[in-house]
Amino acid sequence: MFSLLSKIRERIKDKIGERRQLFHAMDFQSLMYPCFTFGRILGMHPYKINTLPFEISKPCYIISIITVCVFFFSSLIITINIPEWFGPHRNISKLIELVSLQIVGTFITIVTFVLSGPRIRLLKSILQISSRLSSESYQKPSILIHIKDIFGIFFLLVYTIKDCYKWRISVSLKLSALYFNLVSFQMNMLYINCIYVLTACFKKIDNDLKNLLIMCDQPHSVKWFCFTQRKSHLLMKLKALKKLHLEISNSVRMLNIIFSPQILATIVTIIIVITFELHFNVISWQNGLSIGWMKQIKNRITMPYVVFHAIKIALITWTCQTGKNQVIKINTTVHDVLNSTDDEQIKREVLKILISLFIVLIFYIMIHFLYTE
């Protein structure tokens, strides 16, 4: 009896180990494992990541409260004392940049912590929906997703240390800047990963709709809708797809509502970084306009940071565009199905899917517009 229980435990541990293996994701949890791990270290993911479904861990939640409070009050003190730390020969542009980033970083951290409850409900919803996907849907993209999550964290660690050493500012400001950068990056990557999973779910719906046509005796004809013996089967399939689509649509709506503050704050951060790092460091006014593009060694550390933000914004834009294109594909497929039948009951089911498609498309267009602008 005890040997049987030990064998079962060993098998469970082996399965968990396989699911956690880097670059070989098998499900939603293993795909998000690096993102969840870094988020938990930062205090922004106070959940039990080894349980199904996700549950809030009380010890982690208490640690999150302490972490956020410490960095919030530290940020207030730092923001007030930044002008004094620079001394009489202060760099005004760097001073304004640091104060602005402190304010935006504090906002992102507080909003992220406050939305921990809605975020766990969103993750539960996506976990349930994504359980319908095959393991192959996770394996290939897991390489890119895990690399970007891990590389981005280490890049920010190295860059923040170098940048703070260059300006020789206080240790508290270094830690505060590093923490805010990591939290902002973590939330952006979580947003990208969730969009990818939802896009994969939309792709599954599109494939299922097409498979209904392929299963017919006459794939290039629409007369298969007229066969009475297939009508009940088609209605059952369409209702199941409609239910799945409504679940995905609700998740997309929740995703955009929960992450909208962080997205707007990220846009503000990028504007601040590009404005101050490029304009004040690369372009200078000395008896007229002078552009010193990467000529000074002290400014070379600026460019990787700007490029990093450009890549991040490109990733988010590309992910949103991919999701929008997938919704448009489903829209086309649904129109084909709608035009191919004269049955009113089937038309009603298809129209319900079409209406929810337009709602999801509006959300994708709004987010895509924010980032492209």
N, C-alpha and C positions, 0 to 999 in steps of 0.2 A: 504493500500500500504506500509506504513512504517512498520507496524507489520509484513508483509510478508518479507520485506527486513531484518528485525531484526532476524526473524526465520532462514532465509537462512544463515546469518552471524553466528548465534549460531551453526548451523549444521556444517558449515565449520570449526569453532573453535573446535568443538567436534571431527571432523575427524582428524584434525591436532594433537589434544591432544592424540587421540588413536594411531596415527602413531608414536608419540614421546615416547610412553610408554616404559619404560625400560624392557628388557627381553621378550618383546612381539612384535617383529618387524613384520610389515606387507608388507614392500616394501624396496627398496634400501635406501631411505632417512632415514627411521626409524632404519634400520640396522646400518647405519653409523653415527647416530646422536651423540652418545658419542664421537666418533672419530672426527667428524666435530666440535663439541663444544670445545673440548680441543685444536684442531688446531686453531680455531678462537681466543681463549684466548691467545695462543702463538704468534699470528700474522702470522701464516703460512696457514691460510685458509680464505683469504679475499673475501669470497663469501656470497651471500644471500642464506641461507640454507632453507628458507621457501618458495622459489619460484621454479617453474618448467618452463623451465629448469634452471640450475644453472646460476647465473649472478654474475659478479664481483661487489662488493660494493665499491664505491669510498671512503667513510669514512674509511672503514676497510682496504682498500688498502693503504691509506695514513698512517694509524696507523702501518701497516706492514712495510712500508718503514722506518718510524721513529724507530720502534723497531729493525729492522735489522741493521740500521746504528749505533744506540746506542750500541748494543752488539758487532758489528764489531770493532768499535774504542775502546770500553772497552777491548775487547779481545787483541788488539794490545798492549795497555798500560799494561794490566795484564801480558801478555807473557814476556814483557821486564822487568817488576819489580818482577817477581816471585822469582828469585834468592836472591834479597835483602830482601824479606819478610821472607825467611827461616832463615836468620841470619848466623852466623859463624858455628853453629852446625847443618848444613843443612843435610837433608836426601837426598842423591843424587838420589836414585831410585825413591823416591816420586817426586822429582823435575823434573826429566826427564819425568815421567808419566804425571804430570800435564801440562807441556809444550806441550807434544805430543797430549794430549786430547784436549787442547785448540785449537791447529792448526786444528785437525780433526773436532772438533765441529764447528769451524768457517766455514770450508769448507762445511759441511753439511747444515748449516743455509743459507749460501749465495746461494748454488745450489738450495736448496728448494725454496727460494724466487724467484730466476730467472726463475725457471720452473713452476711458478704459472699459467701462461697462457696455456702451453701445458697440465698441470695437470687438469685444468678445462675442457678442450676439452675432455680429457680422461674420466673424471667423467660424462660428458654429454653423451658420447658414451655408457658407461656402464649403465647409467640410462635408456637410450633408449632400450638397449638390454635386461636388466633385467626386463623390464616391461612385458615381455612375461612369466615370472615365476609366479607361484601361490603364494599366501600368506603363504601357508603351508611350502614352501621352505625356508622361512625366520624365521618362529617362533621358531623351535627347535634350530638352530645354533645361534640365537640371544642371547640366555642365555650365551653360552660360549664366544661369541664375545664381548658382553657388559661387562662381568666380567673381561676378560683379559684387555680390554681397560681401565676400571676404576681402577682395582687393580694395574696394572702396573704404572699408574700415581702416585697413592698414595704411592706405594712402593718406587719409585724414590724420592719423596718428603721427606719421612722419612729417607731413607738411606743417601741422600745427606746432610741433616741437621746433622745427626749423624757423618758422615765421616768428614765433615768440622769442627765440634766441636772437634772431636778427634785430628785433626791436627792443630787446632787453627789458621787458615789462615784468610785472610781479608774477609770482607763482600762482596766486589766486586767480589772476586774470587769464593765465595760461590754461589752468584747469577748467575754468568757466567756459572759455572759448572752445576748448576741445570737447567738452561735454555737449554744448549746444550744437556744434557741428555734427557730432555723432548721432544725436537724437534726430536732427533734421534729416540726415542721410538715411537713418534707419526707417523713418516714417515714409520717405519717398520710395525706398526699396520695397517696403511692405505693400505700398499702393501699387507699384508696378507688378509685383508677384500676384496680387489678387486679381488685377485686370487680366493678366495672362491666363489664369485658371478659368475665369469667367468667359474669356474669349474661346478657350478650348471647349467649354460647355456649349457655347453658341454654335461652334463648329459641329459638335456632336448632333445638335438638333437639326442642323442643315443636312448632315449626312443621313440622319434617320428619315427626314422628309424625302430625300432623293431615293433612299432605299425602298420606300413605299412604291415609288414609280417603277423601280428596277424589278421588283418582285412580280410585277404584272406580266401577263402573257404578251401584251402589246406595249412595250416600253415607249414607243414613239406615238402612241395614241392615247386619247383621254377617255376612251369608251369604258375603261375598266371601272369607272365610277358608277356606271349604269347597272352593273351586275349587283343584284339584290343580295346575293349570298356573301358578297364581300363588304357590303355597306356597314354592317355592324362591326366588322373587324377594323375597317378604316376609321370609323367613328371612335372606337376604343383607343386606337393608336393616336389619333389626333387629339383626343382629350388628355392622354398621357403627356404628349408633347406640349400641349397648351399649359398644363399644370407645371411642367418642368420649366417652360419659358417664363411663366409668371414668377416662379421662385428665383430664377436668374435675374429677371428684371427688377424684382424687389431688392436683391443683393446689390445690383448696380446702383440703384437709387440710394441705398444705405451707404454704399462705399463712397459715392460722391458727396453726400451730406457730411459724413464723418471726417473725410479727408480734405474737404474744401478749405477750412482754415489753414491747415498745413500747406496746402498747395498755394494759396494766396501769399502766405508768409514766405514760402520758398521763392516765389516770383520776386517779392520785395528784396529778399536776400541777394538774389542774383543781380538785380538792378543795382543794389548798393555795391556789390563786389566789382561788377564791371565798371561802374561809374568811378569809384575811388581808386581801384587798383590799376585800371588802364589810364583813366584821364589824368589823375594826379601823379602817377608814378612813371608812366610812359610819355605823356605829353606834358610839357612844361612851358612856362612863359618867361623867356629871358631875352629882352629886347626883341620881342616878337614871338611868334609861334615856333616852338622847337620840339621836334618829335624824336625821342631817343628810343627807337624800337629795339629792345633787347641789347642795347649797347652797354649799359651799365650792369655790372655783375650783381649789384644789390637788388636790381629789379627782375633778375631772371627767375627768382623764386616765385614771382607773381604769376607768370604765364601758366605753369602747370595747374595752379588753382583755378584760373579762369577757364582753362580747357576742361578741367574736371567738371565744373558747373555746366559748361556747354554740352559735354557728353551726357551728363545727368538729365538735362532738359531735353536733349535729343532722344534719350531712351524713353522718357515719359511720353513725349509727343508721338514717337513711333508706336509705342504700346497702345495708346489711345486710338491712333489712326488704324492700327491693325484690328482692334475691337470694332471700330466704326465700320470698316470694310466688311467684316464678318457679318455684322447686323444687316448691312446692305445686301449681302449675298442671300441671307435668309429671307429678306424682303422680296428679292427677285423670285426665289423658289416658292414662297407663299403666293405671290401673284400668279405664277404658273399653275399652281394647284387650284387657285381660285378661278382662273379662267378656264380650267379644264373640266369643270363640273357644273351640272345644272341642278344638283340636289341642294335644296335650301338648307337642310339641316347641316350638311357638310360645309356649306358656305358660311353659316353662322360660326361654326367652330374655327374655320380658317380666318375669318374676319377678326375674331377675338385675339388670335395670335398676331395678326397684322397691326391691330391697335396698340398692343403692348410693345411691338417692335418700334413704332414711331416714338413712343415715350423713351425707350432706351436710346434710340438714335439721337434724340434731343440732348440727353445727358452727355453722350460721347462728343457731340458737336460743341457743347458748352465748354467742356474741359479742354478739347483740342483748340478751341478759339482762344482760351486763356493762355495757353502755352505758346501758340504760334504768334500771338500778338506780343 
